[in-house]
Amino acid sequence: MDITSTSSRTEGSTDTREASGLVVYVCRSCRDEAEPNAEPRPGALLAKAAIALGTDANVEVRSVNCLANCKRGASAAMRTADGWSYVFGGLTPENAEDLITGARLLSTSTDGLMPWRGRPDSLKRGMVARIPPLNFVEETS
């Protein structure tokens, strides 16, 4: 398996999906604990499926070498230009559609947070972290 590339996109390509500022990153190097030497890796299968579904759904999905969430792989992350970012673990290749659903929820959010209602179960129980945007200032009362 080639895990040296950092993006599924071609250099210099213009993609209108980037306009939303939302990108889903899927770790393609995640292994199966039960079969660590199995090829293709579950992460690569999840990435391939999510990229295909994302293309059909107009959601930017990129394959990355490693998200350093090995204890909870397969993993994916979502980030938005001005909203919160999310890291998910414990995913399977069958959760590719859940990632696209989550991306749609996050992209239509008015407060930059992925709504709990409507979020697929794999993204509820698999959430590892929620990271505030760079411009975040905590409100105190």
GROMACS elastic network, one bead per residue, 0.5 to 0.9 nm:
[ bonds ]
;  ai    aj funct       b0    kb
    1    29     6  0.87289   500
    1    39     6  0.73986   500
    1    40     6  0.68998   500
    1    41     6  0.81512   500
    1    44     6  0.84766   500
    2     5     6  0.72741   500
    3     6     6  0.78029   500
    3    28     6  0.71969   500
    3    29     6  0.67619   500
    3    44     6  0.89689   500
    3    64     6  0.79521   500
    3    65     6  0.55499   500
    3    66     6  0.87414   500
    4    64     6  0.88639   500
    4    65     6  0.67380   500
    5     8     6  0.76354   500
    5    63     6  0.83742   500
    5    64     6  0.75066   500
    5    65     6  0.71505   500
    6     9     6  0.89129   500
    6    62     6  0.81266   500
    6    63     6  0.66851   500
    6    64     6  0.51554   500
    6    65     6  0.61592   500
    7    10     6  0.77653   500
    7    11     6  0.88742   500
    7    62     6  0.55616   500
    7    63     6  0.55160   500
    7    64     6  0.62550   500
    7    65     6  0.87186   500
    8    51     6  0.81596   500
    8    61     6  0.80705   500
    8    62     6  0.55333   500
    8    63     6  0.57663   500
    8    64     6  0.83168   500
    9    12     6  0.86806   500
    9    13     6  0.71636   500
    9    62     6  0.74197   500
   10    13     6  0.56041   500
   11    14     6  0.89468   500
   14    17     6  0.89776   500
   14    18     6  0.86437   500
   15    18     6  0.60310   500
   15    19     6  0.81409   500
   15    60     6  0.86422   500
   16    19     6  0.56705   500
   16    20     6  0.83960   500
   16    58     6  0.86656   500
   17    20     6  0.64060   500
   17    21     6  0.80206   500
   17    22     6  0.82546   500
   17    23     6  0.88337   500
   17    58     6  0.60192   500
   17    59     6  0.61520   500
   17    60     6  0.57584   500
   18    21     6  0.53864   500
   18    22     6  0.67955   500
   18    23     6  0.74918   500
   18    59     6  0.83826   500
   18    60     6  0.65918   500
   19    22     6  0.79733   500
   20    23     6  0.85176   500
   20    59     6  0.89370   500
   20    80     6  0.78007   500
   20    81     6  0.78097   500
   20   107     6  0.70456   500
   21    60     6  0.89474   500
   21    79     6  0.78244   500
   21    80     6  0.51580   500
   21    82     6  0.78374   500
   21   107     6  0.83190   500
   22    59     6  0.77629   500
   22    60     6  0.69374   500
   22    61     6  0.89795   500
   22    78     6  0.70359   500
   22    79     6  0.56073   500
   22    81     6  0.64636   500
   22    83     6  0.89725   500
   22   103     6  0.73622   500
   22   106     6  0.81252   500
   22   107     6  0.65357   500
   23    59     6  0.73578   500
   23    60     6  0.51439   500
   23    61     6  0.58546   500
   23    62     6  0.72524   500
   23    77     6  0.82681   500
   23    78     6  0.57109   500
   23    79     6  0.55772   500
   23    80     6  0.65658   500
   23    81     6  0.88556   500
   23   103     6  0.79289   500
   24    50     6  0.87608   500
   24    54     6  0.89388   500
   24    59     6  0.78846   500
   24    60     6  0.62709   500
   24    62     6  0.61722   500
   24    63     6  0.84706   500
   24    76     6  0.70171   500
   24    77     6  0.57497   500
   24    79     6  0.66941   500
   24    99     6  0.76378   500
   24   100     6  0.82431   500
   24   103     6  0.71405   500
   25    47     6  0.82239   500
   25    60     6  0.86885   500
   25    61     6  0.58895   500
   25    63     6  0.57217   500
   25    64     6  0.62759   500
   25    67     6  0.85915   500
   25    75     6  0.86372   500
   25    76     6  0.54585   500
   25    77     6  0.50688   500
   25    78     6  0.61673   500
   25    79     6  0.83079   500
   26    43     6  0.72303   500
   26    44     6  0.82815   500
   26    46     6  0.72531   500
   26    47     6  0.52941   500
   26    48     6  0.89625   500
   26    50     6  0.79005   500
   26    51     6  0.88496   500
   26    61     6  0.73677   500
   26    62     6  0.62883   500
   26    64     6  0.59140   500
   26    65     6  0.84798   500
   26    66     6  0.84240   500
   26    67     6  0.80047   500
   26    74     6  0.82465   500
   26    75     6  0.62596   500
   26    77     6  0.65236   500
   26    78     6  0.87908   500
   27    30     6  0.61200   500
   27    43     6  0.56032   500
   27    44     6  0.72397   500
   27    46     6  0.82387   500
   27    47     6  0.68574   500
   27    62     6  0.88250   500
   27    63     6  0.60666   500
   27    64     6  0.50716   500
   27    65     6  0.58422   500
   27    66     6  0.51907   500
   27    67     6  0.57709   500
   27    68     6  0.86691   500
   27    69     6  0.89365   500
   27    73     6  0.82711   500
   27    74     6  0.68428   500
   27    75     6  0.55912   500
   27    76     6  0.58666   500
   27    77     6  0.84142   500
   28    31     6  0.86512   500
   28    41     6  0.72502   500
   28    42     6  0.75011   500
   28    45     6  0.74409   500
   28    46     6  0.73225   500
   28    47     6  0.58316   500
   28    48     6  0.84335   500
   28    63     6  0.60558   500
   28    64     6  0.60496   500
   28    65     6  0.58481   500
   28    66     6  0.69008   500
   28    67     6  0.89666   500
   28    74     6  0.80847   500
   28    75     6  0.84423   500
   29    41     6  0.65649   500
   29    42     6  0.79037   500
   29    43     6  0.54569   500
   29    44     6  0.63288   500
   29    64     6  0.80172   500
   29    65     6  0.58665   500
   29    66     6  0.59491   500
   29    67     6  0.86843   500
   29    74     6  0.83104   500
   30    41     6  0.63654   500
   30    42     6  0.62091   500
   30    44     6  0.73545   500
   30    65     6  0.88811   500
   30    66     6  0.74693   500
   30    67     6  0.87038   500
   30    69     6  0.84727   500
   30    70     6  0.65798   500
   30    72     6  0.89861   500
   30    73     6  0.55078   500
   30    74     6  0.50964   500
   30    75     6  0.70849   500
   31    34     6  0.87424   500
   31    35     6  0.75471   500
   31    36     6  0.53634   500
   31    37     6  0.75061   500
   31    38     6  0.75398   500
   31    39     6  0.87774   500
   31    40     6  0.88955   500
   31    41     6  0.53237   500
   31    42     6  0.58749   500
   31    43     6  0.65189   500
   31    44     6  0.88660   500
   31    70     6  0.79708   500
   31    73     6  0.70487   500
   31    74     6  0.71022   500
   32    35     6  0.51840   500
   32    36     6  0.50574   500
   32    37     6  0.79159   500
   32    38     6  0.72519   500
   32    41     6  0.69471   500
   32    42     6  0.63377   500
   32    43     6  0.85318   500
   32    73     6  0.78912   500
   32    74     6  0.80379   500
   33    36     6  0.53551   500
   33    71     6  0.89397   500
   33    73     6  0.88371   500
   35    38     6  0.54379   500
   36    39     6  0.86992   500
   36    41     6  0.81684   500
   37    40     6  0.88276   500
   37    41     6  0.79556   500
   38    41     6  0.59668   500
   38    42     6  0.84063   500
   39    42     6  0.80390   500
   39    44     6  0.88803   500
   40    43     6  0.82432   500
   40    44     6  0.64035   500
   40    45     6  0.67919   500
   41    44     6  0.52413   500
   41    45     6  0.64376   500
   41    46     6  0.87381   500
   42    45     6  0.50168   500
   42    46     6  0.60902   500
   42    47     6  0.85055   500
   42    73     6  0.86895   500
   42    74     6  0.66791   500
   42    91     6  0.89119   500
   42    92     6  0.66645   500
   42    93     6  0.62450   500
   43    46     6  0.50555   500
   43    47     6  0.60463   500
   43    48     6  0.85425   500
   43    73     6  0.75862   500
   43    74     6  0.52949   500
   43    75     6  0.72349   500
   43    76     6  0.89439   500
   43    91     6  0.85645   500
   43    92     6  0.76771   500
   43    93     6  0.72294   500
   44    47     6  0.50291   500
   44    48     6  0.60796   500
   44    49     6  0.85789   500
   44    63     6  0.80754   500
   44    93     6  0.83773   500
   45    48     6  0.51689   500
   45    49     6  0.61778   500
   45    50     6  0.85255   500
   45    92     6  0.84306   500
   45    93     6  0.55839   500
   45    94     6  0.89994   500
   46    49     6  0.52344   500
   46    50     6  0.59887   500
   46    51     6  0.84668   500
   46    74     6  0.77939   500
   46    75     6  0.89456   500
   46    91     6  0.81181   500
   46    92     6  0.64408   500
   46    94     6  0.72114   500
   46    95     6  0.73228   500
   46    96     6  0.59073   500
   47    50     6  0.51493   500
   47    51     6  0.59869   500
   47    52     6  0.85549   500
   47    61     6  0.80517   500
   47    62     6  0.75638   500
   47    63     6  0.57380   500
   47    64     6  0.85725   500
   47    76     6  0.87324   500
   47    93     6  0.77301   500
   47    96     6  0.76207   500
   48    51     6  0.52608   500
   48    52     6  0.62957   500
   48    53     6  0.87241   500
   48    63     6  0.79547   500
   48    93     6  0.86114   500
   48    96     6  0.86917   500
   49    52     6  0.52145   500
   49    53     6  0.61951   500
   49    54     6  0.84215   500
   49    93     6  0.69171   500
   49    94     6  0.82615   500
   49    95     6  0.88783   500
   49    96     6  0.58137   500
   49    97     6  0.81443   500
   50    53     6  0.51005   500
   50    54     6  0.57501   500
   50    55     6  0.84108   500
   50    61     6  0.66779   500
   50    62     6  0.86337   500
   50    93     6  0.82864   500
   50    95     6  0.83227   500
   50    97     6  0.67246   500
   50    98     6  0.89536   500
   50    99     6  0.71425   500
   50   100     6  0.71663   500
   51    55     6  0.60876   500
   51    56     6  0.86994   500
   51    59     6  0.84453   500
   51    60     6  0.76973   500
   51    61     6  0.52169   500
   51    62     6  0.68101   500
   51    63     6  0.78423   500
   51    96     6  0.84026   500
   52    55     6  0.52886   500
   52    56     6  0.65577   500
   52    57     6  0.87791   500
   52    61     6  0.86263   500
   53    56     6  0.51721   500
   53    57     6  0.61150   500
   53    58     6  0.84810   500
   53    59     6  0.81207   500
   53    61     6  0.88344   500
   53    96     6  0.73969   500
   53    97     6  0.68152   500
   53   100     6  0.71929   500
   54    58     6  0.56863   500
   54    60     6  0.60839   500
   54    61     6  0.59700   500
   54    96     6  0.88619   500
   54    97     6  0.84894   500
   54    99     6  0.88473   500
   54   100     6  0.62634   500
   55    58     6  0.52061   500
   55    59     6  0.61529   500
   55    60     6  0.71137   500
   55    61     6  0.78316   500
   56    59     6  0.77903   500
   57    60     6  0.88730   500
   57   100     6  0.75694   500
   57   104     6  0.89848   500
   59   100     6  0.69438   500
   59   103     6  0.72757   500
   59   104     6  0.77648   500
   61   100     6  0.86854   500
   64    67     6  0.73583   500
   66    69     6  0.79034   500
   66    70     6  0.85065   500
   66    75     6  0.87400   500
   67    70     6  0.77628   500
   67    75     6  0.69111   500
   67    76     6  0.74121   500
   67    77     6  0.80232   500
   67    87     6  0.88396   500
   68    71     6  0.84987   500
   68    73     6  0.88613   500
   68    75     6  0.86638   500
   69    72     6  0.56259   500
   69    73     6  0.60361   500
   69    74     6  0.80104   500
   69    75     6  0.65550   500
   69    87     6  0.88578   500
   69    88     6  0.87759   500
   69    89     6  0.71651   500
   69   128     6  0.87963   500
   70    73     6  0.50851   500
   70    74     6  0.75058   500
   70    75     6  0.78953   500
   70    89     6  0.86531   500
   71    74     6  0.88751   500
   71    89     6  0.84991   500
   71    90     6  0.87183   500
   72    75     6  0.69113   500
   72    88     6  0.83020   500
   72    90     6  0.50910   500
   72    91     6  0.81995   500
   72   126     6  0.84289   500
   72   128     6  0.84469   500
   73    76     6  0.84657   500
   73    88     6  0.84889   500
   73    89     6  0.51807   500
   73    90     6  0.51481   500
   73    91     6  0.65137   500
   73    92     6  0.83843   500
   74    88     6  0.83222   500
   74    89     6  0.56679   500
   74    90     6  0.54664   500
   74    92     6  0.62061   500
   74    93     6  0.82912   500
   75    87     6  0.72928   500
   75    88     6  0.55059   500
   75    90     6  0.65793   500
   75    91     6  0.61175   500
   75    92     6  0.86428   500
   75   126     6  0.89246   500
   76    86     6  0.83219   500
   76    87     6  0.59162   500
   76    88     6  0.53040   500
   76    89     6  0.66364   500
   76    91     6  0.79708   500
   76    99     6  0.81297   500
   77    85     6  0.71917   500
   77    86     6  0.53908   500
   77    88     6  0.60618   500
   77    89     6  0.88307   500
   78    84     6  0.84915   500
   78    85     6  0.54442   500
   78    86     6  0.51406   500
   78    87     6  0.66079   500
   78    88     6  0.85609   500
   78    99     6  0.86561   500
   78   102     6  0.87058   500
   78   103     6  0.71615   500
   78   106     6  0.86770   500
   79    82     6  0.86403   500
   79    83     6  0.73141   500
   79    84     6  0.65268   500
   79    86     6  0.64982   500
   79    87     6  0.88843   500
   79   103     6  0.89649   500
   79   106     6  0.89322   500
   79   131     6  0.88973   500
   79   133     6  0.89100   500
   80    83     6  0.51280   500
   80    84     6  0.64368   500
   80    85     6  0.63504   500
   80   106     6  0.80552   500
   80   107     6  0.76012   500
   80   112     6  0.79181   500
   80   133     6  0.82299   500
   81    84     6  0.84368   500
   81   133     6  0.79360   500
   82   112     6  0.69767   500
   82   133     6  0.60128   500
   82   134     6  0.78286   500
   82   135     6  0.78155   500
   83   106     6  0.83918   500
   83   107     6  0.89323   500
   83   109     6  0.88106   500
   83   111     6  0.73914   500
   83   113     6  0.65539   500
   83   131     6  0.89830   500
   83   132     6  0.70798   500
   83   133     6  0.54217   500
   83   134     6  0.87365   500
   83   136     6  0.89270   500
   84   106     6  0.86904   500
   84   112     6  0.56562   500
   84   113     6  0.58221   500
   84   114     6  0.80224   500
   84   130     6  0.66344   500
   84   131     6  0.55555   500
   84   133     6  0.51486   500
   84   134     6  0.88894   500
   85   112     6  0.88543   500
   85   113     6  0.83558   500
   85   129     6  0.81641   500
   85   130     6  0.56989   500
   85   132     6  0.65130   500
   85   133     6  0.71158   500
   86   114     6  0.86540   500
   86   127     6  0.72813   500
   86   128     6  0.75987   500
   86   129     6  0.57334   500
   86   131     6  0.62085   500
   87   126     6  0.84250   500
   87   127     6  0.60523   500
   87   128     6  0.53404   500
   87   129     6  0.51632   500
   87   130     6  0.65654   500
   87   131     6  0.83131   500
   88    91     6  0.74083   500
   88   122     6  0.84748   500
   88   123     6  0.65107   500
   88   124     6  0.87732   500
   88   125     6  0.86817   500
   88   126     6  0.51648   500
   88   128     6  0.51767   500
   88   129     6  0.71810   500
   89    92     6  0.89958   500
   89   122     6  0.86291   500
   89   123     6  0.82986   500
   89   125     6  0.87376   500
   89   127     6  0.63891   500
   89   128     6  0.63059   500
   90   122     6  0.78112   500
   90   125     6  0.85129   500
   90   126     6  0.56559   500
   90   127     6  0.86896   500
   91    94     6  0.78872   500
   91    95     6  0.60522   500
   91    96     6  0.84541   500
   91   122     6  0.68178   500
   91   123     6  0.84116   500
   91   126     6  0.71214   500
   92    95     6  0.54155   500
   92    96     6  0.77059   500
   93    96     6  0.58868   500
   94    97     6  0.73050   500
   94    98     6  0.83245   500
   95    98     6  0.50498   500
   95    99     6  0.65645   500
   95   120     6  0.89638   500
   95   122     6  0.70357   500
   95   123     6  0.88706   500
   96    99     6  0.52761   500
   96   100     6  0.67234   500
   96   101     6  0.89069   500
   97   100     6  0.51342   500
   97   101     6  0.62470   500
   97   102     6  0.86222   500
   98   102     6  0.60684   500
   98   103     6  0.84995   500
   98   119     6  0.80063   500
   98   120     6  0.57403   500
   98   121     6  0.83193   500
   98   122     6  0.71153   500
   98   123     6  0.72277   500
   99   102     6  0.50503   500
   99   103     6  0.60869   500
   99   104     6  0.86397   500
   99   120     6  0.83508   500
   99   122     6  0.88442   500
   99   123     6  0.76587   500
  100   104     6  0.62269   500
  100   105     6  0.86596   500
  101   104     6  0.51737   500
  101   105     6  0.63007   500
  101   106     6  0.87064   500
  101   118     6  0.85087   500
  101   119     6  0.73318   500
  101   120     6  0.73764   500
  102   105     6  0.50377   500
  102   106     6  0.61260   500
  102   107     6  0.85170   500
  102   114     6  0.72297   500
  102   115     6  0.87504   500
  102   118     6  0.84098   500
  102   119     6  0.60512   500
  102   120     6  0.71440   500
  102   123     6  0.74303   500
  103   106     6  0.50948   500
  103   107     6  0.59818   500
  103   108     6  0.86346   500
  103   114     6  0.82841   500
  104   107     6  0.51152   500
  104   108     6  0.63079   500
  104   109     6  0.86473   500
  105   108     6  0.54733   500
  105   109     6  0.62450   500
  105   113     6  0.88034   500
  105   114     6  0.59471   500
  105   115     6  0.66528   500
  105   118     6  0.78180   500
  105   119     6  0.74700   500
  106   109     6  0.51679   500
  106   110     6  0.87157   500
  106   112     6  0.68025   500
  106   113     6  0.63065   500
  106   115     6  0.71708   500
  107   110     6  0.85221   500
  107   112     6  0.79180   500
  107   114     6  0.81946   500
  108   112     6  0.84221   500
  108   114     6  0.86846   500
  109   112     6  0.54839   500
  109   113     6  0.62234   500
  109   114     6  0.64422   500
  109   115     6  0.71945   500
  110   113     6  0.77407   500
  111   114     6  0.84859   500
  112   133     6  0.86895   500
  113   116     6  0.89425   500
  113   130     6  0.89312   500
  114   117     6  0.88357   500
  114   119     6  0.78015   500
  115   118     6  0.70644   500
  115   119     6  0.66859   500
  116   119     6  0.53542   500
  116   120     6  0.86903   500
  116   124     6  0.74849   500
  117   120     6  0.86310   500
  118   121     6  0.88798   500
  119   122     6  0.83082   500
  119   123     6  0.64646   500
  119   124     6  0.66577   500
  120   123     6  0.54523   500
  120   124     6  0.65026   500
  121   125     6  0.61601   500
  121   126     6  0.79655   500
  122   125     6  0.55867   500
  122   126     6  0.54659   500
  122   127     6  0.81184   500
  123   126     6  0.50256   500
  123   127     6  0.57017   500
  124   127     6  0.58175   500
  125   128     6  0.86389   500
  127   130     6  0.77144   500
  132   135     6  0.81392   500
  132   136     6  0.61137   500
  133   136     6  0.53367   500
  134   137     6  0.87735   500
